[in-house]
Amino acid sequence: MSVTLREPVSKVDNAWWHMDTADNHMVVTSVLIFDRPVDYAAVRAVFEERMLKFERFRQRIVRPLRDLGEPQWELDPSFDIDAHMHRVALPPPGGEAELRELVSEITSRPLDAAKPLWEDWIVDGYSGGGALITRIHHCVADGIALTRLLLSLTDDDDEDAPVGEPEWWQVQPRRLAGAHKHRGSVGMAAHLAALVAREGVTSVLHPSHAAELVREGAGELAALTRVTFLPEEAKTSLKGALGTRKVVAWSDLIPLDEVRDAAHAVKGTVNDVLVSTVAGGLRRYLIARGDDVPESLELHATVPVNLRPLDGPIEMGNRFGLVYPALPVGIADPRERLRAVKANIDKIKGTPEAVMAIGVLDMLGHTPQAIEKLFIDFFTTKSSMVLTNVPGPRHFRRFAGARLTRVVSWAPPSGNLAMSVSIFSYAGSITVALQTDAATIPDPQSIVDAIHTELDALRRAGVRRRPASPTTSRRGTRTTSSPARSRRAPSRVPRRAG
């Protein structure tokens, strides 16, 4: 194995490294749930063989003396895989409530910046099964790349496991081939950064500059200016001052066939239905919190868009763009809301925003950290959440000898955002998961419950429903071979074991 002692951190990865703050750690967290406990030695062997072949997991970021020069990836001279692997036992009864509390506690902590930026926690005492919590910093790779990496650590179960079909958030290779057409827009983004350095973000991003910027960038700047001059997001209970504690929650298993039927009924996609039910769940949550929710209220999501072909080799680093679809949370009727979501998403499909966004991130990686923070804070005022949707394998997989029954994953919210919503499909079922800031949104489980209620409402609205599959109940709850779900909050912090 060839070893690279040092290499520069790419500008895009450097931008994600800079985004890390005390109240929002830029760490992708995943929970793998198994049908039985997993063995420490077996997990360690899988990581050594399949994950450490990527040098990035043995490298740390080092800064030049007095921060003069570019940060570098450096092979950690004292790397020890056991320093990145931990073992923890859940307190009784060891159900989902206790697991959620543990994940919340771990997610609230920063990674050790003096070491390679990842860690894993093997969870003992999870009734009826086992769990593995993985944390990898976003500067190592984006969510799609890390998901593919984690799944590459698994093996076939009973049959081959093709990757799920990508939906609208996947940019096809033929569109990447035309990315050079938008170099003018990326150059304009750099010009915008220079103006910020000279005049300040408040002055440069004022609408009075719009005409000048559009004239200089011509039509190529349209997508960037659309996001730049979006009005500031409505003030709701989803926005507020951040703290350091994070809270996680996830749904019961949702049968993919039921969601697909709902999509076919309106000639939409599975993604349309899921985004619509998330919007409906947020509507119910805001009303319960006493927010004013007029029919016209729209909230925006920051949605990562994959820019790499899913059948290409697994690569570290970040290669994705961002789009800002509107979520019509003010619409009460589930069918009308679903149609509005579909229209909003269809409007974005043909735009070059995502391709340009990686150029903007690359540009930010060249700017001083203070200016980068101004940009991140500015653009996160345009949305209320990060929303990711990742298609996983269609069939069950095995990891270190145990069957992988479920995958739960979160992308980190950035800037001043308090919430990240993740949708992950795996083996015929879907999991919707939330990570929130406890100071702003202390009860994400209530949003998850509201999303389930919206799915039921969509069925009652007349969407045809298939019979539940043998492995799931009406609400998509687990089979008897999986741990029972408990909504009761644990009373104490899990103890360390081993």
C-alpha positions as CSV (number, residue, x, y, z in Angstrom):
1,M,0.0,0.0,0.0
2,S,1.4,3.3,-1.1
3,V,1.5,6.0,1.7
4,T,1.1,9.7,1.2
5,L,2.7,11.6,4.1
6,R,1.2,14.9,3.3
7,E,-1.3,16.4,0.7
8,P,-3.2,19.6,0.6
9,V,-6.8,19.8,1.8
10,S,-9.0,20.7,-1.2
11,K,-10.7,24.0,-1.1
12,V,-14.2,22.5,-0.8
13,D,-13.1,20.2,2.1
14,N,-11.4,23.1,3.7
15,A,-14.7,25.0,3.6
16,W,-16.4,22.2,5.5
17,W,-13.5,22.1,8.0
18,H,-14.0,25.8,8.7
19,M,-17.8,25.4,9.2
20,D,-17.2,23.4,12.4
21,T,-18.4,25.5,15.4
22,A,-19.0,24.8,19.1
23,D,-22.8,24.6,18.5
24,N,-22.8,22.8,15.2
25,H,-20.3,20.1,14.6
26,M,-19.9,19.2,10.9
27,V,-20.0,15.5,11.5
28,V,-22.0,12.9,9.6
29,T,-23.5,10.4,12.1
30,S,-24.9,7.0,11.3
31,V,-26.5,4.3,13.3
32,L,-26.4,0.7,12.0
33,I,-28.8,-1.6,13.7
34,F,-28.3,-5.4,13.6
35,D,-30.4,-8.5,14.4
36,R,-27.9,-9.6,17.1
37,P,-24.9,-8.2,19.0
38,V,-21.7,-7.5,17.0
39,D,-18.3,-8.6,18.1
40,Y,-15.6,-6.0,18.7
41,A,-12.8,-8.0,17.1
42,A,-15.0,-8.7,14.0
43,V,-15.9,-5.0,13.6
44,R,-12.2,-4.1,14.1
45,A,-11.1,-6.5,11.4
46,V,-13.7,-5.1,8.9
47,F,-12.5,-1.6,9.5
48,E,-8.8,-2.5,9.1
49,E,-9.4,-4.4,5.9
50,R,-12.0,-2.2,4.1
51,M,-12.0,1.3,5.6
52,L,-8.3,1.9,6.3
53,K,-7.4,1.2,2.7
54,F,-8.6,4.8,2.3
55,E,-5.7,6.9,3.6
56,R,-8.0,9.6,4.7
57,F,-8.9,7.5,7.8
58,R,-5.3,7.5,8.9
59,Q,-4.7,11.2,8.3
60,R,-5.3,14.3,10.4
61,I,-5.4,17.9,9.3
62,V,-2.4,20.0,10.3
63,R,-2.1,23.7,9.9
64,P,1.1,25.5,8.8
65,L,3.1,27.5,11.4
66,R,1.1,30.6,12.3
67,D,-1.6,29.6,9.8
68,L,0.6,30.9,6.9
69,G,-0.2,28.6,4.0
70,E,-2.7,25.9,3.2
71,P,-3.9,23.2,5.7
72,Q,-2.6,19.7,4.9
73,W,-3.7,16.1,5.3
74,E,-0.9,14.4,7.2
75,L,-0.5,10.7,8.0
76,D,-1.0,10.5,11.8
77,P,2.4,9.2,13.1
78,S,0.8,7.7,16.2
79,F,-2.3,6.3,14.5
80,D,-4.0,3.6,16.5
81,I,-7.3,2.1,15.3
82,D,-8.3,1.3,18.9
83,A,-8.2,5.0,19.8
84,H,-11.1,5.5,17.3
85,M,-13.2,2.5,18.4
86,H,-15.3,2.6,21.6
87,R,-17.6,0.3,23.4
88,V,-20.6,1.3,25.4
89,A,-23.5,-0.4,27.2
90,L,-27.0,0.8,27.3
91,P,-28.8,1.0,30.6
92,P,-31.9,-1.2,31.1
93,P,-34.2,-1.8,29.4
94,G,-31.9,-1.1,26.5
95,G,-34.6,-0.1,24.0
96,E,-34.8,2.6,21.3
97,A,-35.3,5.4,23.8
98,E,-32.0,4.5,25.5
99,L,-30.3,4.2,22.1
100,R,-31.6,7.6,21.0
101,E,-30.4,9.2,24.2
102,L,-26.9,7.7,23.7
103,V,-26.8,8.9,20.1
104,S,-27.9,12.4,21.2
105,E,-25.1,12.5,23.8
106,I,-22.4,11.3,21.4
107,T,-23.6,13.7,18.6
108,S,-23.3,16.6,20.9
109,R,-19.5,16.1,21.2
110,P,-16.8,17.4,18.8
111,L,-14.3,15.0,17.3
112,D,-10.7,15.2,18.4
113,A,-9.0,17.5,15.9
114,A,-5.6,16.1,16.8
115,K,-6.5,12.7,15.3
116,P,-8.0,11.4,12.1
117,L,-11.6,12.7,12.1
118,W,-13.7,9.6,12.8
119,E,-14.9,7.4,15.6
120,D,-17.1,4.3,16.1
121,W,-19.1,3.1,19.1
122,I,-20.1,-0.5,19.4
123,V,-23.3,-0.6,21.5
124,D,-23.9,-3.5,23.9
125,G,-27.2,-4.3,25.7
126,Y,-29.5,-3.3,22.9
127,S,-32.4,-5.6,23.5
128,G,-32.9,-8.2,20.8
129,G,-30.0,-6.9,18.6
130,G,-26.9,-4.8,18.3
131,A,-25.9,-1.3,17.1
132,L,-22.9,0.5,15.8
133,I,-22.7,4.3,15.8
134,T,-20.3,5.9,13.3
135,R,-19.1,9.5,13.2
136,I,-17.1,11.0,10.3
137,H,-16.3,14.6,9.8
138,H,-17.9,16.2,6.7
139,C,-14.5,17.4,5.4
140,V,-13.5,13.8,4.9
141,A,-16.3,13.2,2.5
142,D,-19.9,14.1,1.7
143,G,-22.9,12.0,2.8
144,I,-23.4,10.0,-0.4
145,A,-19.7,9.0,-0.4
146,L,-19.7,8.1,3.3
147,T,-22.9,6.1,2.9
148,R,-21.4,4.2,0.0
149,L,-18.3,3.6,2.1
150,L,-20.3,2.2,5.1
151,L,-22.2,-0.1,2.8
152,S,-19.0,-1.3,1.2
153,L,-18.1,-2.6,4.6
154,T,-21.1,-5.0,4.3
155,D,-21.6,-8.3,2.5
156,D,-24.5,-9.8,0.6
157,D,-27.1,-11.5,2.7
158,D,-29.3,-14.0,0.9
159,E,-29.0,-12.4,-2.6
160,D,-27.3,-9.6,-4.5
161,A,-27.9,-6.1,-3.3
162,P,-28.1,-3.5,-6.1
163,V,-28.0,0.1,-5.1
164,G,-31.5,1.8,-5.0
165,E,-32.5,4.0,-7.9
166,P,-31.5,7.7,-7.4
167,E,-34.2,10.3,-7.6
168,W,-34.1,14.0,-8.5
169,W,-31.3,14.9,-6.1
170,Q,-28.8,12.9,-8.2
171,V,-27.3,14.9,-11.1
172,Q,-26.6,12.6,-14.0
173,P,-23.1,12.4,-15.6
174,R,-24.3,14.0,-18.8
175,R,-25.2,17.2,-16.8
176,L,-21.7,17.2,-15.3
177,A,-20.2,17.2,-18.7
178,G,-21.9,20.6,-19.2
179,A,-20.7,22.1,-16.0
180,H,-18.1,24.2,-17.8
181,K,-21.0,26.3,-19.1
182,H,-21.4,27.8,-15.7
183,R,-17.9,28.8,-15.0
184,G,-18.9,32.5,-15.4
185,S,-21.3,32.1,-12.5
186,V,-18.6,30.5,-10.3
187,G,-16.3,33.3,-11.3
188,M,-19.0,35.8,-10.3
189,A,-19.2,34.0,-6.9
190,A,-15.5,34.7,-6.5
191,H,-16.2,38.3,-7.5
192,L,-18.9,38.5,-4.9
193,A,-16.5,37.2,-2.2
194,A,-14.0,39.9,-3.2
195,L,-16.7,42.6,-2.8
196,V,-17.6,41.2,0.6
197,A,-13.9,41.5,1.7
198,R,-13.9,45.1,0.6
199,E,-17.4,46.3,1.4
200,G,-18.9,43.9,3.9
201,V,-21.6,41.2,3.5
202,T,-24.5,43.5,4.4
203,S,-23.7,46.0,1.7
204,V,-22.8,43.6,-1.1
205,L,-25.8,41.3,-0.6
206,H,-28.3,44.1,-0.5
207,P,-30.9,43.9,-3.4
208,S,-29.6,47.1,-4.8
209,H,-26.5,45.2,-6.1
210,A,-28.7,42.7,-7.9
211,A,-28.9,44.6,-11.2
212,E,-25.2,45.2,-11.4
213,L,-24.3,41.6,-10.6
214,V,-26.8,40.3,-13.2
215,R,-25.4,42.6,-15.8
216,E,-21.8,41.5,-15.1
217,G,-22.7,37.8,-15.0
218,A,-25.4,37.9,-17.7
219,G,-27.8,34.9,-17.7
220,E,-25.3,32.5,-16.2
221,L,-25.8,34.1,-12.8
222,A,-29.6,33.6,-12.6
223,A,-29.5,30.6,-10.4
224,L,-27.0,32.0,-7.9
225,T,-28.9,35.3,-7.7
226,R,-32.1,33.4,-7.2
227,V,-30.7,31.9,-4.0
228,T,-28.8,35.0,-3.0
229,F,-31.9,37.2,-3.2
230,L,-34.4,34.8,-1.7
231,P,-36.1,36.6,1.2
232,E,-35.0,35.8,4.7
233,E,-36.7,32.7,6.0
234,A,-39.9,33.2,8.0
235,K,-39.4,33.3,11.8
236,T,-40.8,30.1,13.3
237,S,-40.1,27.8,16.2
238,L,-37.7,26.0,13.9
239,K,-35.2,29.0,14.2
240,G,-33.6,30.3,17.3
241,A,-30.3,30.7,19.3
242,L,-28.3,27.4,19.2
243,G,-26.9,25.6,22.2
244,T,-24.4,22.8,22.4
245,R,-26.7,19.8,23.1
246,K,-28.2,17.9,20.1
247,V,-31.2,15.6,20.1
248,V,-32.0,12.8,17.6
249,A,-35.2,10.9,16.8
250,W,-36.3,8.5,14.0
251,S,-39.4,7.0,12.6
252,D,-40.9,3.6,12.6
253,L,-40.0,1.7,9.5
254,I,-42.2,2.9,6.6
255,P,-43.0,0.4,3.9
256,L,-41.5,1.7,0.6
257,D,-44.4,0.1,-1.4
258,E,-47.0,2.3,0.5
259,V,-45.0,5.5,-0.3
260,R,-44.6,4.4,-4.0
261,D,-48.4,3.8,-4.3
262,A,-49.0,7.4,-3.0
263,A,-46.5,8.7,-5.5
264,H,-48.1,6.9,-8.4
265,A,-51.5,8.3,-7.5
266,V,-50.3,11.8,-8.3
267,K,-47.8,10.9,-11.0
268,G,-45.0,11.9,-8.7
269,T,-42.0,10.3,-7.1
270,V,-41.3,8.7,-3.8
271,N,-39.3,11.8,-2.9
272,D,-42.3,14.0,-3.6
273,V,-44.4,12.1,-1.1
274,L,-41.7,12.0,1.6
275,V,-40.9,15.7,1.3
276,S,-44.7,16.5,1.4
277,T,-45.2,14.5,4.6
278,V,-42.2,16.1,6.2
279,A,-43.8,19.5,5.3
280,G,-47.1,18.3,6.8
281,G,-45.4,17.1,9.9
282,L,-43.7,20.5,10.4
283,R,-47.0,22.2,9.9
284,R,-48.5,20.1,12.7
285,Y,-45.5,20.8,14.9
286,L,-45.6,24.6,14.4
287,I,-49.3,24.8,15.1
288,A,-48.8,22.8,18.3
289,R,-46.1,25.2,19.3
290,G,-48.5,28.1,18.8
291,D,-46.9,29.5,15.6
292,D,-48.9,31.4,13.1
293,V,-49.2,29.1,10.0
294,P,-51.0,31.0,7.2
295,E,-51.9,29.1,4.0
296,S,-49.2,31.0,2.1
297,L,-46.4,30.0,4.5
298,E,-43.4,28.3,2.7
299,L,-40.3,27.1,4.4
300,H,-37.1,26.3,2.5
301,A,-34.8,23.3,2.9
302,T,-31.1,23.2,2.0
303,V,-30.9,20.0,0.0
304,P,-27.5,18.4,-1.0
305,V,-27.4,17.2,-4.6
306,N,-25.0,14.4,-5.5
307,L,-22.7,15.4,-8.4
308,R,-21.0,12.0,-8.8
309,P,-22.3,8.9,-10.6
310,L,-23.4,6.3,-8.0
311,D,-21.8,3.5,-10.0
312,G,-18.3,5.1,-10.0
313,P,-15.5,4.2,-7.6
314,I,-15.8,5.4,-3.9
315,E,-13.9,8.6,-3.5
316,M,-13.3,10.7,-0.4
317,G,-13.8,14.4,-0.5
318,N,-16.9,16.5,-1.2
319,R,-18.6,16.6,-4.6
320,F,-22.1,17.9,-4.2
321,G,-24.2,21.0,-4.8
322,L,-27.1,22.6,-2.9
323,V,-30.6,23.5,-3.9
324,Y,-33.3,25.2,-1.9
325,P,-36.8,23.8,-2.6
326,A,-39.8,25.4,-1.0
327,L,-41.9,23.3,1.4
328,P,-45.6,24.5,1.4
329,V,-46.2,24.0,5.1
330,G,-49.2,26.3,5.1
331,I,-51.3,24.0,2.9
332,A,-53.5,21.8,5.1
333,D,-54.9,19.4,2.5
334,P,-52.3,16.5,2.1
335,R,-53.1,16.0,-1.6
336,E,-52.9,19.7,-2.5
337,R,-49.6,20.0,-0.5
338,L,-48.2,17.0,-2.4
339,R,-49.0,18.5,-5.8
340,A,-47.4,21.8,-4.7
341,V,-44.3,20.0,-3.5
342,K,-44.0,18.1,-6.8
343,A,-44.4,21.4,-8.7
344,N,-41.7,23.1,-6.6
345,I,-39.2,20.2,-7.1
346,D,-39.9,19.9,-10.8
347,K,-39.1,23.6,-11.1
348,I,-35.6,22.9,-9.7
349,K,-34.7,19.8,-11.8
350,G,-33.5,21.7,-14.8
351,T,-31.6,24.4,-13.1
352,P,-27.7,24.7,-12.9
353,E,-27.8,25.7,-9.2
354,A,-26.3,22.4,-7.9
355,V,-23.4,22.4,-10.3
356,M,-22.6,26.0,-9.4
357,A,-22.8,25.4,-5.7
358,I,-19.7,23.3,-5.6
359,G,-17.9,26.2,-7.3
360,V,-19.2,28.5,-4.6
361,L,-17.9,26.1,-1.9
362,D,-14.5,25.9,-3.7
363,M,-14.5,29.7,-3.7
364,L,-15.3,29.9,0.0
365,G,-12.3,27.6,0.7
366,H,-10.1,30.3,-0.7
367,T,-11.5,33.1,1.5
368,P,-10.5,34.0,5.0
369,Q,-12.4,32.1,7.7
370,A,-14.2,35.2,8.9
371,I,-15.6,36.0,5.4
372,E,-16.6,32.3,5.0
373,K,-18.6,32.5,8.2
374,L,-20.4,35.6,7.0
375,F,-21.4,33.8,3.8
376,I,-22.5,30.6,5.6
377,D,-24.5,32.6,8.2
378,F,-26.1,34.6,5.3
379,F,-27.1,31.6,3.2
380,T,-28.5,29.7,6.2
381,T,-31.0,32.5,6.8
382,K,-32.5,31.3,3.5
383,S,-33.7,28.0,4.9
384,S,-35.0,26.3,8.0
385,M,-33.3,22.9,7.8
386,V,-30.9,20.6,5.9
387,L,-32.9,17.8,4.1
388,T,-31.1,14.7,2.7
389,N,-32.6,11.8,0.9
390,V,-30.3,8.8,0.3
391,P,-31.3,5.6,-1.6
392,G,-29.7,2.5,0.0
393,P,-29.6,-1.2,-1.1
394,R,-32.8,-2.9,-1.9
395,H,-31.9,-6.0,0.0
396,F,-30.6,-6.8,3.4
397,R,-26.8,-6.8,4.0
398,R,-24.5,-8.3,6.6
399,F,-21.8,-6.6,8.6
400,A,-19.2,-8.5,10.7
401,G,-21.4,-11.6,10.5
402,A,-24.6,-9.9,11.7
403,R,-27.6,-9.0,9.5
404,L,-28.0,-5.2,9.1
405,T,-31.7,-4.6,9.7
406,R,-31.7,-0.8,9.6
407,V,-29.7,2.3,8.7
408,V,-30.3,5.7,10.3
409,S,-28.1,8.6,9.3
410,W,-27.9,12.4,9.7
411,A,-26.1,15.1,7.8
412,P,-25.1,18.0,10.1
413,P,-27.0,21.3,10.1
414,S,-24.6,24.1,9.3
415,G,-24.4,27.8,10.2
416,N,-27.3,28.9,12.4
417,L,-29.6,26.0,11.3
418,A,-31.2,24.0,14.2
419,M,-32.5,20.9,12.3
420,S,-31.4,18.2,9.9
421,V,-33.9,15.8,8.3
422,S,-32.7,12.6,6.8
423,I,-34.6,10.1,4.6
424,F,-32.9,6.8,4.1
425,S,-34.4,3.8,2.1
426,Y,-33.1,0.3,2.8
427,A,-34.4,-3.2,2.1
428,G,-37.9,-2.1,1.2
429,S,-38.4,0.3,4.0
430,I,-37.8,4.0,4.7
431,T,-36.6,5.7,7.9
432,V,-37.1,9.4,8.5
433,A,-34.7,10.8,11.1
434,L,-34.2,14.2,12.7
435,Q,-31.2,15.8,14.5
436,T,-32.1,19.0,16.2
437,D,-30.6,21.6,18.5
438,A,-32.1,21.0,22.0
439,A,-32.3,24.7,22.8
440,T,-34.5,25.5,19.8
441,I,-36.3,22.2,19.0
442,P,-36.1,20.0,22.2
443,D,-38.7,17.4,21.0
444,P,-37.9,16.1,17.5
445,Q,-39.8,12.9,18.3
446,S,-43.0,15.0,18.2
447,I,-42.2,16.0,14.6
448,V,-41.5,12.4,13.7
449,D,-44.9,11.4,15.1
450,A,-46.5,14.2,13.1
451,I,-44.9,12.8,9.9
452,H,-46.4,9.4,10.6
453,T,-49.8,11.2,11.1
454,E,-49.4,12.9,7.7
455,L,-48.7,9.5,6.0
456,D,-52.0,8.2,7.6
457,A,-53.8,11.3,6.4
458,L,-52.5,10.9,2.9
459,R,-53.9,7.3,2.9
460,R,-57.3,8.5,4.3
461,A,-57.4,11.1,1.5
462,G,-57.9,8.4,-1.0
463,V,-54.4,7.2,-2.0
464,R,-54.6,3.4,-2.8
465,R,-52.7,1.3,-0.2
466,R,-51.1,-2.1,-0.6
467,P,-51.3,-4.8,2.1
468,A,-48.5,-4.5,4.6
469,S,-45.5,-6.8,3.8
470,P,-44.8,-9.8,6.1
471,T,-41.9,-7.8,7.7
472,T,-43.7,-4.7,8.5
473,S,-47.0,-3.7,10.2
474,R,-49.4,-0.9,9.1
475,R,-47.2,1.8,10.5
476,G,-44.0,0.1,9.4
477,T,-43.0,-1.1,12.9
478,R,-40.4,-3.8,13.2
479,T,-41.0,-7.5,13.3
480,T,-40.8,-9.5,16.5
481,S,-37.2,-10.3,15.8
482,S,-36.2,-6.6,16.4
483,P,-36.2,-4.6,19.6
484,A,-39.5,-3.1,20.8
485,R,-39.8,0.6,20.4
486,S,-40.1,2.8,23.5
487,R,-40.8,6.5,23.5
488,R,-40.0,6.9,27.2
489,A,-36.9,9.0,27.8
490,P,-34.1,7.3,29.7
491,S,-33.4,8.5,33.2
492,R,-29.6,8.1,33.2
493,V,-26.5,8.3,31.0
494,P,-25.3,4.9,29.7
495,R,-22.2,3.5,31.4
496,R,-19.0,2.8,29.5
497,A,-18.1,-0.9,29.0
498,G,-14.7,-2.2,28.1
